[in-house]
Amino acid sequence: CLGLVFAVAALLAVVLPGCGSGQREWEVTVENQGKVPCSFLVTLGADGSSKANVDGVAKGKPVVLIAGSGDTIVHTIKVVRGTDEQVLTPDAKLLSGKRYAIVVNPDGKVATSVSDK
């Protein structure tokens, strides 16, 4: 019985810190709602030196492009859909616990939003 108590306590010590850690992180997600695969390139960070990209995103559910801790700034977003290229410069502050969503609508237009994770 004492062994079971220690096992449960050890499990909680491992699991509980992980439960809250996601709330301290921010994330950038990408989603393609259209039929044409898309490529995404995002520059982030105080000086814009951090980059994340993914190519060939097909129609489907949102995908986490990058996540991190602390606060950051989303400087530029480049989306290429076929021969169409769109560049956005939101310079948006992204706080811990928030999600910055980049969505390509079925008509090919790029929309962004910030929400709680």
Steps between C-alpha positions, in 0.01 A plus 500: 500500500784738587662412166180598320498838678859563391420393143201737481703784654783441252255493210342828611842658540577415137159572346385815679795725404439404136130590520563868559802536275289524182327808636835678534588435138383681191449324168459588136267275300440479127191370323409460135128495424550503123574233243845631398792405732666797673841588637539718810803698620480697824765725656482552875689633798599840630744548211317286242787251483293192586339327203260210459371357175309209355434408137217313332228542763191333359139570594437385854511579868731762654863395552735649760780669307703614801457542875710666766508646846497861612365769270593550136411714200359372171677724246421364156288226349556379145247261348549349156202330337577381151635810325328739742716647776368706791721676755359641823694711749291493816784578747263350758607428856425139591469438873546178695189282493382640166462346155566695180301330224579549131219372276479488122129522420347297213521810278877526564492801731717486811341583836662513843367500854623477858322287759560320826656156463 
